[in-house]
Amino acid sequence: MVSERTQPVEDRHRVAGWVRGTIDEADELRLRSADRQTGDDVEYPGISEMLRDFRDPSLLHEYSHPTCRKIERVESSMWTERPWLHELLVCPNHERGLTADNDVLQCDLGDSFPIVGGIPRFTPASSYADNFGFEWTRFPRLQLDDETSTESSDSFRRRTGFAPEDLQGKRILDGGCGMGRFADIAARWGGHVVGVDISAAVDAAAGNLEGFANAALVQADLRRLPFAHGTFDIVFSLGVLHHTPNTFQSMSRLAALVKPGGMLAVWVYSSRLRWTLAGGELLRQLTRRMEPETLLRTVNAVAPRAHALKQRAPRFARYVDLVVPTSNHPNPDWRVLDTFDWYSPRYQWKHTYAEVEGWFHRLGFEEVDRQDFPVSVRGRRPLGPSRQDAAGSA
């Protein structure tokens, strides 16, 4: 239930409630939903005026924060110049259309959602995935392809089986986009792509995707997405679903958004990692509870030493990774990123090909096939009623 509360003027730049503007260590302007004392959703009158305050030049000068100035610039390109996104959004609670009123999207049944930095926000700023928001604001561009590397596009092909011609002109959802690594590929290949992430990583993605008129962003939980069923031609989620509370439940939410004849592609961690990186499984019981800043400092200290040890004694490298797994990527910064990414998530499930293929069939998909990189699977939603739909109507 949404309640109303008067927002004291003097609290506008401190912890407030439904809208809280903070400048944090990651240099991002974030919003926090829910009252800190009760946990209830709180709606403050004058939300648009409050948000405009944060774009006031005098305040930006007072905070001396270049990110704030960038947010105003990105907002113009990421929201007002993408009317095609406006047509796709629905209220995640009622699946009804939304109308934009200044900086707020409103449902006719009373729900409202802020637009900040050109990004519609359908979830509280803090969640179980805060580590990823931290991660991608610290490494915002590291994994993007450029003239020296096609690693991300090569990785995308291996995990989805898609080629550029498969995405050209299609409406695409990147479920768990992070800093926009794969949304960047989809946009370059000519798709109209919406990147969704639950964390502040969407702010890093905005900086990476703002130059693409065919790319847009939404901050939302994969379990409560603001899109109607059957909205997208292609939905993919790579390296994300196993970091949600329940892999299959999150996948089923994405599957519902695939239109008849459309494709769903997912990549999740392989169950083999439980044994090949067994020491990491034990260490994660500690590291996933650490503050991200503390963990990153630890990784920065350990990863280079572990890599040097494996280089000096390659015959023992697999034993080192068995006890204290660290990334073996040739790029030292990427090694730190990948190692942090392994040890920081709250959830990290592992699955088999058979398990994931079974989920596709359970959700009514056909032409289910494995891709090269474990565990990557894709399938097609049938043009007619699926077995699941038929069972539901029987």
N, C-alpha and C positions, 0 to 999 in steps of 0.2 A: 504494500500500500504506500502510495506517495503522499507525503505530508508537505505542508508549506511552513516556512519559517522565515522571519525577517532577517536579512543579512546585514549586520552592522557594518557601516562604511569602514570603520577602523580595522575590521577583520579581513578586508578584501585581499590583503597580501600576506595573511597568515592562515593557519589551518582553519577552514570554514566548514564546509560540508559538501553539498552536492557538486559545487564547483570550487575547486581549490587550485589556484595558480601557484606553482612553486618553481623556483630555479634550483635545480639539484646539481649534484656533482657531475652528472653526465651531460650537463649543459643543454638540457631539454626543458621546454615548457610542457608541463603535464597537468592533467586534471585528475582529481580524486572524487569518485562517487561514494556515497553512503556516509552517514554521520559517524564520526569516530567513536562516540560514546555508545550509541544504540545499535549501530550497524544497519539501521533502516535507511531506505532511499529518502532523500530530502530534496525538495524542489524549492529553490530560492527565486522569488520574484526579481525581475531585473537582471536575469542572467546575461542577456545580450549586452547591457550596459557594462556589466562587470568585465566581460570578455574584451570589450572595446578598451577598457581601462588598461589592459595588459598590452594593447598595441599603441597606447599613447606615447608619442615620441619622448616626452619628458620622463616617463617611467622607464622606457628603454635606456635612456641616457643614465638615469639614476642607477639602474642595475648594471650598466656597462656590459651588457651581454649581447654579443653578435648574433647568437642563436635566435634571440627574440626578434631582431630585425629581419632575419631570414624567414622566420615563420610568417610574417606579414606578406612577404614576397611570394612564398610558396603557396599561401592560401589562395591567392588570386588565380594561380594556374591549376592547382589541384582540385578546386571545387567549382568555381564560377565558370571555368572554361571546359568543363566536362559534363554537359547536360545529359549525356547518355548514361552517366552513373545515377543521376537523380531518378531516372525512370526505372531503375532496377531495385531501388531500396524499398523495403517494407518494414513495418514495425516487427521486431523479432518476437514480441509478446502476443500480437494479435494478427499478424500477417495482413495488415491493412496498409494502404498507401500512406506516405508521409508528405507533409508540406513543409517548406522551408520558410521560417520567419526569422530574418536576420541571421543570427548564428545558431539557430536551434531548429532541429527537425521535430515536427509535432505529429502525433497520431491523433485521430479524431476521438479516440477513447481515453485520451488524457496523458499518454506517455510522451516524453520529450527527451531528445538526445542532442548534445552540443556538437557543433562543428568547430574544431580548433585546428589551426594550422592547415586549413583546407581539407581536413580529414574528419568525416563523421565518426563519432565515438559512441559505441554501444555497450561499453563495458567499463568497469572501474579501472583507474590507472594502475592499481596494484592488484596482482594476481599470483597464482602459483608459478607463473612463468616470468617473474621479474628478472631472473638471472639472464634471460634472453634479451630483455630490454637493455640491461646493463652491457651485455656482450656486444650487441650490434651498434650501440652508441659509442663503444670503444673501438670497434673494428668496422666502421660503416662502409668501407669500399674495398676491403681486402679481397673479397671473393668475386668481384666483378671482372668480367672479361675485358680485355683491352687489346691493343695491337701486339702485345707480347704474349698473350695467353688466351686459349679457348677452353680452358679447363672446365669452366662452369657449363658451357654449351655442350661439351663432350659428356660431362656428367649427366646433364639433362637428357641427352639422347639415350644413354645407357640405362637410365632409370625409368624412362617413359616409353621409349621406342618411337617417339614423335620426331618428325622431320619438319623443316620450316613450312613446307606446303601443307602439312596437316593443321597448322595453326593459323595460316593466312586467312584473315577475315572472320575468324571464329570468336565467339564470346567465351572468355576463359576466366576461371577462378583459380587463384593460387592460394590454397588453404594453409596458412602459416608461412607467410612470405618473408619473415625476418626483415633484413635490410634490402630485400628486393632482388636477391641474386638470380632467382629463376624467373621472376616476373620481368626482369630486364631482358632475359632471353625471349620470353613469349612476346614482349612488345617489339623487340627487334625483328622478330619473325613475322610481324604483321597481325598479331591477334589483338583484340580488345580485351585487356586483362585487368581484373580487379584483384589486388593483393589484400589479403586479410591477415591480421595478426592480433593476438590478444595483448601484446606488450607494447612498450614504447619504441620497439624496433620500427614501427610504422613511421616514426619521425625521421629515422635514418633513411628508410626507404623513400620518403618524400623527396629528400635531397638527391637521391639516385635516379628517380623516375620522373621528376618534374618536367624534363624535356620531352617526354613522350605524351602527346595528346591522347594516345590510345591506351594509357595506363592510369589507373586510379587506385585509391587506397581507402580502406575502412578498418577501424580498430574494433574488433569484436571477438567473442569467444566462438570457437568452431562449433560448440554445442548449442549456440543460440545465434544463428546467423540471420542478418536482415535481408534475406532474399526469398522469393517465392520458389516453390518446388518447380523443377524443370526449367530453371533460368539459363543454364549455361550449356554450351556445346561441349566444352572440355573442362573437367575439374582435375587438378593434380595437387598432391600434397606429398612433399619429399622431405623425409627426415623429421617429421613433425608429430604425426599421430601417436607415436610411441612415447611422446613426452606429455600427453594429455592424461587425465585420470583414468580413462578407459579407451583403449585404442579402437575397439570395434564400435563403440557408441559414437565416437567422434567421426569415424569413417562413415557410419550410417547416415549422419547428418549431411555430410558432403555428398553422399550417393543420391540423396533425395533431390539435390539441386541439379542433377544431370538430366537434360531433356532426352526424350526418346531418340534413340540413334546416336546419342552422345557418348563420350568416353570418360572413364575415371581411371586415373593412374596414381598409385601410391608406392612409396618406398618406406619401409620400416626396418629397424635393426633386426639382424638375424639372431636366432637363439644360440647359434654357435659361439657368439661373443661371450656368453656366460662362462664358457670354458677357456677359450683362447685368451681372454682378458680377465681371468678369475680374480686376480689381485685387485683390479679396479672395482669389481663388484663389492668387495669388502671395504675398500677405501671410501667408496661413495657413501657408505653409511655415515661417515664423518663429513666428507667434503660437501655433500648436498645441504648440510645444515650451516655451513660457513657463510659469512657475509661475502658477497661477490668480490668486493675490493680485496679482502683478505685472501680469498682463494686465488684471485688473479696474481697477487704478489707471490703466492706460494708456487703457482705454475711457472711464473717467470723465473723463479729460482731453480726449480727442479727440472723442467723440460730441457733446457740447454745441457745440463749435466747428464741427464739420461741419454740424450741424443749423442753426446760425445762418447759416452761409455759404449753405446751400441756401435758407433763408428770404429772405435778402437778394437772391439772384440765382436765382430759380426756373427761369429758362431754362437755367441751367447745372447744375441739380440732378442730372440723370441722368449728367452727365460727372463730377461729384464722386463719385457712387456707383459709377461705372465704375472709378475709380482707388482710392478709399478708401471702400468701402461701409459705411454705417452705417444703423441703423434709422430709419424715418420715422414711427414711431408717435407719436400726439399726446401720450401720457404720457411725460414725460422719464425716469422710472425704468424704464418698459417699454423705452424706446429703449436704455438702457444694458444691460438684461437681454438683449434681442434681439441687440444687437451683440456682447456677450460670447459669447452662444450660437452665433453664427456663427463666431467666430474661435478658440474654445477646443477643439472636439472633435478627437480624434486621427483619427477616420474621418468622412468627409463625402462620401458617394457621391451622384451625381445620375442620374436615370433618366427614361425617356420613358413616356408612356401605353402605347404598343404593347408595350414591354418588360415592364411590370408586368402588363398584361392577359395577355401570354403566360405569365407565371409562374402566374397563376390557372388558366389552362387546363391548363398542365403538371401542376399539383397536383390536377387533377380537378374543379375548381369549375365551376359553371354560373351562368347569369344574371349574367354578369360585366358590370358597367357602370361608366362613368366618372362621377365626381362633379364638382361645379363647380370646386373648387380644385385646381390642378395640383400634384403628380400624385396624385389621390385615386381609388382604385378599390375596389369591393367585389364580392363574389360569394357564391354559396350552394353549400354542399356538398350533393350530391344525396342523396336518401333511399336509393336503391339503390347498388350498387357503382359507383364512378366509373370513368371510362376508365383512370385511373392504377391503381386497384385491379385492374381486369380485366386490364390488361397485366401486372401483377405476378404474377397467379395463372396466367397462360397458360403 
